[in-house]
Structures are given as C-alpha cells and as structure tokens.
Amino acid sequence: MIIDTHCHLDDNRYKDDLNEVIKRAEDNGVKIFIIPAADPDTLQKAVQISEANENVYFAVGVHPYDARKYNRALLEKFIEHPKCVAVGECGLDYFRLPENEDDIKAEKALQKKVFMDQIELANRYNKPLIVHIREASHDSLEILESHAGKQGGVLHCYNADHELLKLAKKGFYYGIGGVLTFTNARKLLDVYPKIPLDKLLIETDAPYLTPHPHRGERNEPSYCTHIAQKMAELSGISLEEISDITTQNAKRLFRI
Ligand SMILES: [Zn+2]
C-alpha cells in the first residue's frame, strides 16, 4: 500500500466527486491520506473530511502565501483532534515577492514570523512539521536548524536543494511528488539519489503538480503510483519495496 502524505482533498476542485477520488485511489493501493492545511478558510473542511473517512488525517497550518490570515487560536482549536497528525503546511516562499525593497523586507519578515510561530506550536504539542520551501532554502534551513524540535517533519520538496539534505540528520523526511516524473526535473533527479531510503515519503500535492502522463489534468491521490514507479526505478528496487518503505516512513513520522 501507499500513503499520500500531502493531498489537498479540502480543495474546491474535489467538491463534486471527493468520494470517487478517494475510491479510485484506494483501488490503486493508496490507502491513507493526509490533508495539510494551507488556507484557514478550508481547515474546517479538512477536519470534516477526516472525521467522515477513517483513513484520512489532517494537519493544522497556514501556507506562506496566506501568512496574513494566520490565526494561532484557530490552529490550537484543532491541534489536539485525534486525526490531527502534524503542523503545516508552513514555511517560506519567496517565489512571488513584491516589487520594491521595503515591501520585500516586510513580506519576508511576516513569513518568517508566521513560520516560527508554527514551529513553536509544533514543538509545544509534539507534532511533526509539514514544510513548504520555495526559493527560500537558505532562510528555511537557518530557521529549522535553530528552532525545529526532535519530532522533525517533512520537506515538501518539489524545489529540491542539496543544502536541505542536512536536515535528514535532524529528523526530517523528504516528500517526493509528481515533479520527479517530469523530464525537465533535473534538480530533483540530481538530489533524489542522495536522500536516504528511510527518509523518503510519497506525496501528490493534489490538485497541483500532476505527474506524467497526466500533466495538464487535475491531480489526484490515485496518481501516487506514477511517482512510486519512478522512485522504484531510480532507487533500483521494486514498486512493492518502495511502497512498503515509504509507508513505514510515513507511519513512523506521523505516528499512524
Ligand atoms: Zn501543498
């Protein structure tokens, strides 16, 4: 079996056929799902989906794009829920920064503050982190090295970077998604062999980052098999072995 450790099932794009999406995934061997919270507006929905489906879990968090909507009290309201397995996705994203110098500074400062507050929350409640990093490896590494607790977490790493491999020793895992199946994913293909097998996780990031051969379509957890297939090929092991290893890794990290 496979665990999709990062799928946004609370996204509006599944509102009409969520049950079919889950069923298709299960038929493909994807048996457990984790919904990372991104937007505080859909957190309630993630909680509801987890309550309605035994094999769906969620995380509480605020994506760096939504840093302005950060509301610690809302996260604390759900963090002790029995289906809450992590804090995230939180992190830093410098891909879409404002134009002028002062605004850039303010944006980075806000993202860092919100990220650090969520790390503190994870440490306090002993939950692993689900971390989003884009064009911000250096700052993220600095913050995680000095603040993250021993419960570790996962780096949602479509934006792979050698620098971030250091965090494997600090209890961090690496979430591998559809980007690995892209022929132009040179950076990730270069980093992938350096990630220890016991630190690999599978994630679709559905509805985003759809793997080959479905690029252009809405992504969904059943496509985990395409990612697993590519990982097995690159690691020189069978599909069954990579599925087993990543499932054990996910169970260990998220304690499920
Ligand atoms: Zn995501």
py3Dmol code that shows the C-alpha trace and the ligand (Angstrom):
import py3Dmol

protein = """\
ATOM      1  CA  MET A   1       0.000   0.000   0.000  1.00  0.00           C
ATOM      2  CA  ILE A   2       0.916   3.660  -0.429  1.00  0.00           C
ATOM      3  CA  ILE A   3       0.244   6.679   1.810  1.00  0.00           C
ATOM      4  CA  ASP A   4      -0.349  10.023   0.076  1.00  0.00           C
ATOM      5  CA  THR A   5       1.260  12.236   2.712  1.00  0.00           C
ATOM      6  CA  HIS A   6       0.240  15.517   1.085  1.00  0.00           C
ATOM      7  CA  CYS A   7      -3.052  15.945  -0.798  1.00  0.00           C
ATOM      8  CA  HIS A   8      -5.411  18.902  -0.570  1.00  0.00           C
ATOM      9  CA  LEU A   9      -8.677  16.961  -0.521  1.00  0.00           C
ATOM     10  CA  ASP A  10     -10.340  20.021   1.017  1.00  0.00           C
ATOM     11  CA  ASP A  11      -9.757  21.900  -2.255  1.00  0.00           C
ATOM     12  CA  ASN A  12     -12.813  23.122  -4.101  1.00  0.00           C
ATOM     13  CA  ARG A  13     -11.830  21.110  -7.169  1.00  0.00           C
ATOM     14  CA  TYR A  14     -12.967  17.925  -5.364  1.00  0.00           C
ATOM     15  CA  LYS A  15     -16.270  19.254  -4.130  1.00  0.00           C
ATOM     16  CA  ASP A  16     -18.345  17.271  -6.616  1.00  0.00           C
ATOM     17  CA  ASP A  17     -16.550  13.933  -6.652  1.00  0.00           C
ATOM     18  CA  LEU A  18     -14.462  13.531  -3.488  1.00  0.00           C
ATOM     19  CA  ASN A  19     -15.822  10.059  -2.728  1.00  0.00           C
ATOM     20  CA  GLU A  20     -14.955   8.839  -6.233  1.00  0.00           C
ATOM     21  CA  VAL A  21     -11.462  10.380  -5.942  1.00  0.00           C
ATOM     22  CA  ILE A  22     -10.853   8.516  -2.672  1.00  0.00           C
ATOM     23  CA  LYS A  23     -12.298   5.285  -4.080  1.00  0.00           C
ATOM     24  CA  ARG A  24     -10.094   5.458  -7.214  1.00  0.00           C
ATOM     25  CA  ALA A  25      -7.031   5.960  -5.015  1.00  0.00           C
ATOM     26  CA  GLU A  26      -7.939   3.019  -2.764  1.00  0.00           C
ATOM     27  CA  ASP A  27      -8.426   0.817  -5.848  1.00  0.00           C
ATOM     28  CA  ASN A  28      -4.886   1.809  -6.867  1.00  0.00           C
ATOM     29  CA  GLY A  29      -3.413   0.844  -3.474  1.00  0.00           C
ATOM     30  CA  VAL A  30      -3.355   4.336  -1.945  1.00  0.00           C
ATOM     31  CA  LYS A  31      -4.953   3.577   1.405  1.00  0.00           C
ATOM     32  CA  ILE A  32      -4.155   6.522   3.714  1.00  0.00           C
ATOM     33  CA  PHE A  33      -4.346  10.269   3.025  1.00  0.00           C
ATOM     34  CA  ILE A  34      -3.028  13.333   4.843  1.00  0.00           C
ATOM     35  CA  ILE A  35      -4.541  16.747   4.152  1.00  0.00           C
ATOM     36  CA  PRO A  36      -2.096  19.541   5.004  1.00  0.00           C
ATOM     37  CA  ALA A  37      -3.981  22.694   5.869  1.00  0.00           C
ATOM     38  CA  ALA A  38      -2.992  25.669   3.777  1.00  0.00           C
ATOM     39  CA  ASP A  39      -5.758  28.221   3.974  1.00  0.00           C
ATOM     40  CA  PRO A  40      -7.533  28.856   7.303  1.00  0.00           C
ATOM     41  CA  ASP A  41     -10.782  29.174   5.327  1.00  0.00           C
ATOM     42  CA  THR A  42     -10.750  25.473   4.393  1.00  0.00           C
ATOM     43  CA  LEU A  43      -9.385  24.000   7.647  1.00  0.00           C
ATOM     44  CA  GLN A  44     -12.858  23.153   8.936  1.00  0.00           C
ATOM     45  CA  LYS A  45     -13.492  21.240   5.733  1.00  0.00           C
ATOM     46  CA  ALA A  46     -10.265  19.221   6.159  1.00  0.00           C
ATOM     47  CA  VAL A  47     -11.398  18.310   9.685  1.00  0.00           C
ATOM     48  CA  GLN A  48     -14.835  17.237   8.415  1.00  0.00           C
ATOM     49  CA  ILE A  49     -13.355  15.039   5.666  1.00  0.00           C
ATOM     50  CA  SER A  50     -11.060  13.388   8.249  1.00  0.00           C
ATOM     51  CA  GLU A  51     -13.996  12.741  10.546  1.00  0.00           C
ATOM     52  CA  ALA A  52     -16.041  11.213   7.733  1.00  0.00           C
ATOM     53  CA  ASN A  53     -13.248   8.939   6.440  1.00  0.00           C
ATOM     54  CA  GLU A  54     -11.338   6.627   8.733  1.00  0.00           C
ATOM     55  CA  ASN A  55      -8.234   6.651   6.509  1.00  0.00           C
ATOM     56  CA  VAL A  56      -7.960  10.446   6.131  1.00  0.00           C
ATOM     57  CA  TYR A  57      -5.871  12.579   8.514  1.00  0.00           C
ATOM     58  CA  PHE A  58      -5.167  16.306   8.545  1.00  0.00           C
ATOM     59  CA  ALA A  59      -2.604  18.863   9.682  1.00  0.00           C
ATOM     60  CA  VAL A  60      -3.184  22.357  11.038  1.00  0.00           C
ATOM     61  CA  GLY A  61      -1.221  25.163   9.456  1.00  0.00           C
ATOM     62  CA  VAL A  62      -1.031  28.234   7.280  1.00  0.00           C
ATOM     63  CA  HIS A  63       0.782  28.340   3.936  1.00  0.00           C
ATOM     64  CA  PRO A  64       3.256  31.237   3.500  1.00  0.00           C
ATOM     65  CA  TYR A  65       1.007  32.699   0.767  1.00  0.00           C
ATOM     66  CA  ASP A  66      -1.701  33.092   3.394  1.00  0.00           C
ATOM     67  CA  ALA A  67       0.550  34.414   6.167  1.00  0.00           C
ATOM     68  CA  ARG A  68      -1.729  37.433   6.523  1.00  0.00           C
ATOM     69  CA  LYS A  69      -4.588  35.162   7.563  1.00  0.00           C
ATOM     70  CA  TYR A  70      -2.537  33.473  10.309  1.00  0.00           C
ATOM     71  CA  ASN A  71      -4.633  32.735  13.348  1.00  0.00           C
ATOM     72  CA  ARG A  72      -2.924  30.710  16.050  1.00  0.00           C
ATOM     73  CA  ALA A  73      -6.098  30.258  18.072  1.00  0.00           C
ATOM     74  CA  LEU A  74      -7.776  28.508  15.123  1.00  0.00           C
ATOM     75  CA  LEU A  75      -4.863  26.064  14.785  1.00  0.00           C
ATOM     76  CA  GLU A  76      -4.878  25.384  18.519  1.00  0.00           C
ATOM     77  CA  LYS A  77      -8.579  24.639  18.379  1.00  0.00           C
ATOM     78  CA  PHE A  78      -7.906  21.559  16.202  1.00  0.00           C
ATOM     79  CA  ILE A  79      -4.345  20.558  17.051  1.00  0.00           C
ATOM     80  CA  GLU A  80      -5.391  18.048  19.715  1.00  0.00           C
ATOM     81  CA  HIS A  81      -8.056  16.471  17.494  1.00  0.00           C
ATOM     82  CA  PRO A  82      -7.368  12.683  17.270  1.00  0.00           C
ATOM     83  CA  LYS A  83      -6.961  12.908  13.469  1.00  0.00           C
ATOM     84  CA  CYS A  84      -4.506  15.841  13.532  1.00  0.00           C
ATOM     85  CA  VAL A  85      -1.061  14.403  12.755  1.00  0.00           C
ATOM     86  CA  ALA A  86       1.121  17.461  12.056  1.00  0.00           C
ATOM     87  CA  VAL A  87       1.550  21.220  11.830  1.00  0.00           C
ATOM     88  CA  GLY A  88       1.679  22.580   8.275  1.00  0.00           C
ATOM     89  CA  GLU A  89       1.964  23.298   5.594  1.00  0.00           C
ATOM     90  CA  CYS A  90       4.020  26.168   6.838  1.00  0.00           C
ATOM     91  CA  GLY A  91       7.288  27.585   5.579  1.00  0.00           C
ATOM     92  CA  LEU A  92       8.771  30.232   3.324  1.00  0.00           C
ATOM     93  CA  ASP A  93       8.003  31.048  -0.294  1.00  0.00           C
ATOM     94  CA  TYR A  94       9.979  33.804  -1.993  1.00  0.00           C
ATOM     95  CA  PHE A  95       8.787  32.950  -5.492  1.00  0.00           C
ATOM     96  CA  ARG A  96       6.187  35.725  -5.698  1.00  0.00           C
ATOM     97  CA  LEU A  97       7.708  38.679  -3.867  1.00  0.00           C
ATOM     98  CA  PRO A  98       6.543  42.312  -4.125  1.00  0.00           C
ATOM     99  CA  GLU A  99       8.459  44.806  -6.303  1.00  0.00           C
ATOM    100  CA  ASN A 100      10.118  47.306  -4.002  1.00  0.00           C
ATOM    101  CA  GLU A 101      12.824  46.734  -1.423  1.00  0.00           C
ATOM    102  CA  ASP A 102      10.800  47.742   1.678  1.00  0.00           C
ATOM    103  CA  ASP A 103       7.827  45.577   0.722  1.00  0.00           C
ATOM    104  CA  ILE A 104      10.125  42.610   0.115  1.00  0.00           C
ATOM    105  CA  LYS A 105      11.625  43.049   3.577  1.00  0.00           C
ATOM    106  CA  ALA A 106       8.196  43.275   5.201  1.00  0.00           C
ATOM    107  CA  GLU A 107       6.907  40.220   3.333  1.00  0.00           C
ATOM    108  CA  LYS A 108       9.911  38.102   4.298  1.00  0.00           C
ATOM    109  CA  ALA A 109       9.682  39.250   7.917  1.00  0.00           C
ATOM    110  CA  LEU A 110       5.988  38.355   8.086  1.00  0.00           C
ATOM    111  CA  GLN A 111       6.534  34.913   6.547  1.00  0.00           C
ATOM    112  CA  LYS A 112       9.383  34.179   8.979  1.00  0.00           C
ATOM    113  CA  LYS A 113       7.341  35.260  11.977  1.00  0.00           C
ATOM    114  CA  VAL A 114       4.370  33.081  10.994  1.00  0.00           C
ATOM    115  CA  PHE A 115       6.680  30.136  10.194  1.00  0.00           C
ATOM    116  CA  MET A 116       8.478  30.381  13.546  1.00  0.00           C
ATOM    117  CA  ASP A 117       5.230  30.622  15.440  1.00  0.00           C
ATOM    118  CA  GLN A 118       4.034  27.386  13.808  1.00  0.00           C
ATOM    119  CA  ILE A 119       7.338  25.656  14.651  1.00  0.00           C
ATOM    120  CA  GLU A 120       6.835  26.733  18.242  1.00  0.00           C
ATOM    121  CA  LEU A 121       3.304  25.331  18.135  1.00  0.00           C
ATOM    122  CA  ALA A 122       4.597  22.012  16.734  1.00  0.00           C
ATOM    123  CA  ASN A 123       7.206  21.821  19.483  1.00  0.00           C
ATOM    124  CA  ARG A 124       4.698  22.593  22.200  1.00  0.00           C
ATOM    125  CA  TYR A 125       2.224  19.926  21.059  1.00  0.00           C
ATOM    126  CA  ASN A 126       4.917  17.495  19.898  1.00  0.00           C
ATOM    127  CA  LYS A 127       3.735  17.306  16.275  1.00  0.00           C
ATOM    128  CA  PRO A 128       5.948  16.903  13.195  1.00  0.00           C
ATOM    129  CA  LEU A 129       6.073  19.750  10.670  1.00  0.00           C
ATOM    130  CA  ILE A 130       4.969  19.770   7.036  1.00  0.00           C
ATOM    131  CA  VAL A 131       7.235  22.397   5.496  1.00  0.00           C
ATOM    132  CA  HIS A 132       6.804  24.243   2.215  1.00  0.00           C
ATOM    133  CA  ILE A 133      10.001  25.799   0.846  1.00  0.00           C
ATOM    134  CA  ARG A 134      10.255  27.638  -2.460  1.00  0.00           C
ATOM    135  CA  GLU A 135      13.203  29.828  -3.468  1.00  0.00           C
ATOM    136  CA  ALA A 136      13.943  30.189   0.233  1.00  0.00           C
ATOM    137  CA  SER A 137      16.227  27.263   1.093  1.00  0.00           C
ATOM    138  CA  HIS A 138      18.820  29.254   2.972  1.00  0.00           C
ATOM    139  CA  ASP A 139      16.472  31.123   5.323  1.00  0.00           C
ATOM    140  CA  SER A 140      14.377  27.988   5.854  1.00  0.00           C
ATOM    141  CA  LEU A 141      17.412  25.922   6.728  1.00  0.00           C
ATOM    142  CA  GLU A 142      18.609  28.524   9.214  1.00  0.00           C
ATOM    143  CA  ILE A 143      15.224  28.688  10.942  1.00  0.00           C
ATOM    144  CA  LEU A 144      14.723  24.908  11.035  1.00  0.00           C
ATOM    145  CA  GLU A 145      18.227  24.219  12.314  1.00  0.00           C
ATOM    146  CA  SER A 146      17.797  26.605  15.208  1.00  0.00           C
ATOM    147  CA  HIS A 147      14.096  26.121  16.059  1.00  0.00           C
ATOM    148  CA  ALA A 148      12.752  22.719  14.963  1.00  0.00           C
ATOM    149  CA  GLY A 149      12.232  20.123  17.673  1.00  0.00           C
ATOM    150  CA  LYS A 150      13.252  16.475  17.654  1.00  0.00           C
ATOM    151  CA  GLN A 151       9.861  15.391  16.312  1.00  0.00           C
ATOM    152  CA  GLY A 152      11.171  16.568  12.901  1.00  0.00           C
ATOM    153  CA  GLY A 153       8.904  16.736   9.894  1.00  0.00           C
ATOM    154  CA  VAL A 154       8.763  16.546   6.128  1.00  0.00           C
ATOM    155  CA  LEU A 155      10.060  18.931   3.498  1.00  0.00           C
ATOM    156  CA  HIS A 156       7.623  19.219   0.698  1.00  0.00           C
ATOM    157  CA  CYS A 157      10.416  19.293  -1.822  1.00  0.00           C
ATOM    158  CA  TYR A 158       9.490  19.984  -5.400  1.00  0.00           C
ATOM    159  CA  ASN A 159      12.077  22.727  -5.103  1.00  0.00           C
ATOM    160  CA  ALA A 160      14.858  20.303  -4.170  1.00  0.00           C
ATOM    161  CA  ASP A 161      18.133  21.644  -2.924  1.00  0.00           C
ATOM    162  CA  HIS A 162      21.315  19.917  -1.757  1.00  0.00           C
ATOM    163  CA  GLU A 163      21.585  22.334   1.139  1.00  0.00           C
ATOM    164  CA  LEU A 164      18.382  20.938   2.617  1.00  0.00           C
ATOM    165  CA  LEU A 165      19.735  17.378   2.786  1.00  0.00           C
ATOM    166  CA  LYS A 166      21.464  18.357   6.015  1.00  0.00           C
ATOM    167  CA  LEU A 167      18.095  18.215   7.726  1.00  0.00           C
ATOM    168  CA  ALA A 168      17.873  14.417   7.324  1.00  0.00           C
ATOM    169  CA  LYS A 169      20.028  14.201  10.436  1.00  0.00           C
ATOM    170  CA  LYS A 170      17.579  16.416  12.294  1.00  0.00           C
ATOM    171  CA  GLY A 171      14.650  14.054  11.807  1.00  0.00           C
ATOM    172  CA  PHE A 172      13.400  15.480   8.514  1.00  0.00           C
ATOM    173  CA  TYR A 173      11.908  13.456   5.684  1.00  0.00           C
ATOM    174  CA  TYR A 174      11.621  14.403   2.006  1.00  0.00           C
ATOM    175  CA  GLY A 175       8.264  14.369   0.271  1.00  0.00           C
ATOM    176  CA  ILE A 176       8.611  13.292  -3.357  1.00  0.00           C
ATOM    177  CA  GLY A 177       5.879  14.285  -5.796  1.00  0.00           C
ATOM    178  CA  GLY A 178       4.949  14.390  -9.449  1.00  0.00           C
ATOM    179  CA  VAL A 179       7.853  16.653 -10.385  1.00  0.00           C
ATOM    180  CA  LEU A 180      10.081  13.556 -10.256  1.00  0.00           C
ATOM    181  CA  THR A 181       8.271  12.228 -13.345  1.00  0.00           C
ATOM    182  CA  PHE A 182       8.947  15.389 -15.395  1.00  0.00           C
ATOM    183  CA  THR A 183      11.727  15.033 -17.953  1.00  0.00           C
ATOM    184  CA  ASN A 184      12.998  18.530 -17.057  1.00  0.00           C
ATOM    185  CA  ALA A 185      13.197  17.867 -13.285  1.00  0.00           C
ATOM    186  CA  ARG A 186      16.987  17.913 -13.417  1.00  0.00           C
ATOM    187  CA  LYS A 187      17.460  19.390  -9.941  1.00  0.00           C
ATOM    188  CA  LEU A 188      15.232  16.882  -8.182  1.00  0.00           C
ATOM    189  CA  LEU A 189      16.647  13.967 -10.199  1.00  0.00           C
ATOM    190  CA  ASP A 190      20.097  15.060  -9.074  1.00  0.00           C
ATOM    191  CA  VAL A 191      19.174  15.287  -5.372  1.00  0.00           C
ATOM    192  CA  TYR A 192      16.952  12.184  -5.236  1.00  0.00           C
ATOM    193  CA  PRO A 193      19.725   9.517  -5.046  1.00  0.00           C
ATOM    194  CA  LYS A 194      21.288  11.359  -2.098  1.00  0.00           C
ATOM    195  CA  ILE A 195      18.177  11.080   0.079  1.00  0.00           C
ATOM    196  CA  PRO A 196      18.380   8.059   2.415  1.00  0.00           C
ATOM    197  CA  LEU A 197      15.667   5.472   1.670  1.00  0.00           C
ATOM    198  CA  ASP A 198      14.380   5.698   5.222  1.00  0.00           C
ATOM    199  CA  LYS A 199      13.706   9.404   4.742  1.00  0.00           C
ATOM    200  CA  LEU A 200      11.536   9.216   1.603  1.00  0.00           C
ATOM    201  CA  LEU A 201       7.813   9.917   1.523  1.00  0.00           C
ATOM    202  CA  ILE A 202       5.343   9.942  -1.375  1.00  0.00           C
ATOM    203  CA  GLU A 203       3.060  12.931  -1.881  1.00  0.00           C
ATOM    204  CA  THR A 204       0.940  14.133  -4.784  1.00  0.00           C
ATOM    205  CA  ASP A 205       0.221  17.712  -3.636  1.00  0.00           C
ATOM    206  CA  ALA A 206      -3.073  17.133  -5.464  1.00  0.00           C
ATOM    207  CA  PRO A 207      -4.748  19.023  -7.104  1.00  0.00           C
ATOM    208  CA  TYR A 208      -1.392  20.587  -8.116  1.00  0.00           C
ATOM    209  CA  LEU A 209       1.781  19.216  -9.760  1.00  0.00           C
ATOM    210  CA  THR A 210       0.163  16.385 -11.704  1.00  0.00           C
ATOM    211  CA  PRO A 211       2.660  13.645 -12.658  1.00  0.00           C
ATOM    212  CA  HIS A 212       3.384  12.440 -16.162  1.00  0.00           C
ATOM    213  CA  PRO A 213       1.404  11.065 -18.100  1.00  0.00           C
ATOM    214  CA  HIS A 214      -1.474  13.138 -16.697  1.00  0.00           C
ATOM    215  CA  ARG A 215       0.185  16.576 -16.830  1.00  0.00           C
ATOM    216  CA  GLY A 216      -2.357  19.275 -17.531  1.00  0.00           C
ATOM    217  CA  GLU A 217      -5.169  17.415 -15.732  1.00  0.00           C
ATOM    218  CA  ARG A 218      -6.326  17.875 -12.140  1.00  0.00           C
ATOM    219  CA  ASN A 219      -4.025  15.823  -9.912  1.00  0.00           C
ATOM    220  CA  GLU A 220      -5.430  13.201  -7.521  1.00  0.00           C
ATOM    221  CA  PRO A 221      -4.039  10.695  -4.967  1.00  0.00           C
ATOM    222  CA  SER A 222      -4.504   7.663  -7.263  1.00  0.00           C
ATOM    223  CA  TYR A 223      -1.574   9.069  -9.303  1.00  0.00           C
ATOM    224  CA  CYS A 224       0.786   8.237  -6.417  1.00  0.00           C
ATOM    225  CA  THR A 225       1.515   5.050  -8.333  1.00  0.00           C
ATOM    226  CA  HIS A 226       3.246   7.031 -11.119  1.00  0.00           C
ATOM    227  CA  ILE A 227       5.501   8.711  -8.551  1.00  0.00           C
ATOM    228  CA  ALA A 228       6.203   5.407  -6.765  1.00  0.00           C
ATOM    229  CA  GLN A 229       7.032   3.733 -10.083  1.00  0.00           C
ATOM    230  CA  LYS A 230       9.606   6.411 -10.921  1.00  0.00           C
ATOM    231  CA  MET A 231      11.100   6.259  -7.407  1.00  0.00           C
ATOM    232  CA  ALA A 232      11.407   2.466  -7.622  1.00  0.00           C
ATOM    233  CA  GLU A 233      13.167   2.789 -10.980  1.00  0.00           C
ATOM    234  CA  LEU A 234      15.627   5.407  -9.693  1.00  0.00           C
ATOM    235  CA  SER A 235      16.285   3.526  -6.434  1.00  0.00           C
ATOM    236  CA  GLY A 236      16.756   0.221  -8.258  1.00  0.00           C
ATOM    237  CA  ILE A 237      14.116  -1.580  -6.203  1.00  0.00           C
ATOM    238  CA  SER A 238      10.624  -2.915  -6.894  1.00  0.00           C
ATOM    239  CA  LEU A 239       7.401  -0.944  -6.759  1.00  0.00           C
ATOM    240  CA  GLU A 240       6.329  -3.077  -3.820  1.00  0.00           C
ATOM    241  CA  GLU A 241       9.538  -2.343  -1.910  1.00  0.00           C
ATOM    242  CA  ILE A 242       9.359   1.428  -2.385  1.00  0.00           C
ATOM    243  CA  SER A 243       5.676   1.361  -1.380  1.00  0.00           C
ATOM    244  CA  ASP A 244       6.489  -0.587   1.798  1.00  0.00           C
ATOM    245  CA  ILE A 245       9.474   1.587   2.742  1.00  0.00           C
ATOM    246  CA  THR A 246       7.643   4.889   2.242  1.00  0.00           C
ATOM    247  CA  THR A 247       4.578   3.579   4.088  1.00  0.00           C
ATOM    248  CA  GLN A 248       6.715   2.598   7.093  1.00  0.00           C
ATOM    249  CA  ASN A 249       8.429   6.015   6.938  1.00  0.00           C
ATOM    250  CA  ALA A 250       5.102   7.869   6.912  1.00  0.00           C
ATOM    251  CA  LYS A 251       3.721   5.775   9.789  1.00  0.00           C
ATOM    252  CA  ARG A 252       6.855   6.450  11.836  1.00  0.00           C
ATOM    253  CA  LEU A 253       6.853  10.207  11.221  1.00  0.00           C
ATOM    254  CA  PHE A 254       3.112  10.841  11.623  1.00  0.00           C
ATOM    255  CA  ARG A 255       2.580   8.088  14.228  1.00  0.00           C
ATOM    256  CA  ILE A 256      -0.337   6.466  12.423  1.00  0.00           C
TER     257      ILE A 256
END
"""
ligand_1 = """\
1
ZN
Zn 0.566 21.514 -0.714
"""
view = py3Dmol.view(width=600, height=400)
view.addModel(protein, "pdb")
view.setStyle({"model": 0}, {"cartoon": {"style": "trace"}})
view.addModel(ligand_1, "xyz")
view.setStyle({"model": 1}, {"stick": {}})
view.zoomTo()
view.show()
